[in-house]
C-alpha cells in the first residue's frame, strides 16, 4: 500500500475529495455573501439563517406538499430570494449610508427571529431528507466509493459559482451593477433604475444561500440551527478571500475545504479550527485578503 507521510494514499485522496465537497458549500455560501457585500456594502449576518430556510423549505415541501427534490431546488431559492428582496426593500434600505454596524445588527436580529420562529414550529431536532432517486448510488473511483449525490453537489456549485462570476465581471449587466453601487447618481442619469438593481442583487445573493441549503439537505440533518455554526466559517472564508471579491470567495472556499480535509488526515483535532488559523495568518500578512484590493 502506497504511503504519504505515514498515511495511506487512499485515505488521503478520499479526504481530499470529501474536502472538495465541503469546499463547494463554502464557495457557494461565501459567494452570496461576497455578492451582497461587494455590490451593496452590506454585511449580511442572516446568510446562515437563509441557508437554513432553503433546507427547511425543501423538507417542508416534501413532508407537507409532496414536492420532491427537483421542484424545490428551483422553488426554494425563488421564494427565499423574494423574501430577501422584501427584506431589503422595507428594512435594509433604510440603513444605506449609515455605519456598517447598523446593517450587521439588523441582519443579526433577523437571524435570531428566523431561527426562533422555525424552532417554535419544528423543534430543534434534525430531520432526514432523502436523496432523489436519480442521484442515489455511488461510483467506485478505485481509492474510494463516491456517492453520486456528492459529485452532483460539487458540479452544481462550480457551475453556479463560475456563472455568477462571469455575469458580474464580464457582462454589461454586471458592469451596470458595479456602476450603480459605485456612483448611483451618475448611473441614474443614464436611465438605470438603481434601487431596483440593488433589490434584485440582494435577492440573488439570498437565493444562492437558499440553493446551498437545498443542496445540503440530503447530506445533513435539516434543523433550524444548521446555519449557525457554518456561517462563522463562511465569514472566515470571505475575509480570507477578500471582502467583496467574487473570485476570492470561490477559490478560497474550495481551497479551504481541501485544507480542512487534509487536516482531518494529519491532525484531526485541528480540523475545526484550521480555517481560523489560516484567517489569522492571512490577516497578518495581507489584511485586505488574498484577492482583496489594498486600501
C-alpha positions, 0 to 999 in steps of 0.5 A: 500500500502506497504511503504519504507521510505515514498515511495511506494514499487512499485515505488521503485522496478520499479526504481530499475529495470529501474536502472538495465537497465541503469546499463547494458549500463554502464557495457557494455560501461565501459567494452570496455573501461576497455578492451582497457585500461587494455590490451593496456594502452590506454585511449580511449576518442572516446568510446562515439563517437563509441557508437554513430556510432553503433546507427547511423549505425543501423538507417542508415541501416534501413532508407537507406538499409532496414536492420532491427534490427537483421542484424545490431546488428551483422553488426554494431559492425563488421564494427565499430570494423574494423574501430577501428582496422584501427584506431589503426593500422595507428594512435594509434600505433604510440603513444605506449610508449609515455605519456598517454596524447598523446593517450587521445588527439588523441582519443579526436580529433577523437571524435570531427571529428566523431561527426562533420562529422555525424552532417554535414550529419544528423543534430543534431536532434534525430531520432526514431528507432523502436523496432523489432517486436519480442521484442515489448510488455511488461510483467506485473511483478505485481509492474510494466509493463516491456517492453520486449525490456528492459529485452532483453537489460539487458540479452544481456549485462550480457551475453556479459559482463560475456563472455568477462570476462571469455575469458580474465581471464580464457582462454589461449587466454586471458592469451596470451593477458595479456602476450603480453601487459605485456612483448611483447618481451618475448611473441614474442619469443614464436611465438605470433604475438603481434601487431596483438593481440593488433589490434584485442583487440582494435577492440573488445573493439570498437565493444562492444561500437558499440553493446551498441549503437545498443542496445540503439537505440530503447530506445533513440533518435539516434543523433550524440551527444548521446555519449557525455554526457554518456561517462563522466559517463562511465569514472566515472564508470571505475575509480570507478571500477578500471582502467583496471579491467574487473570485476570492470567495470561490477559490478560497472556499474550495481551497479551504475545504481541501485544507480542512480535509487534509487536516482531518488526515494529519491532525484531526483535532485541528480540523475545526479550527484550521480555517481560523488559523489560516484567517489569522495568518492571512490577516497578518500578512495581507489584511485586505485578503488574498484577492482583496484590493489594498486600501 
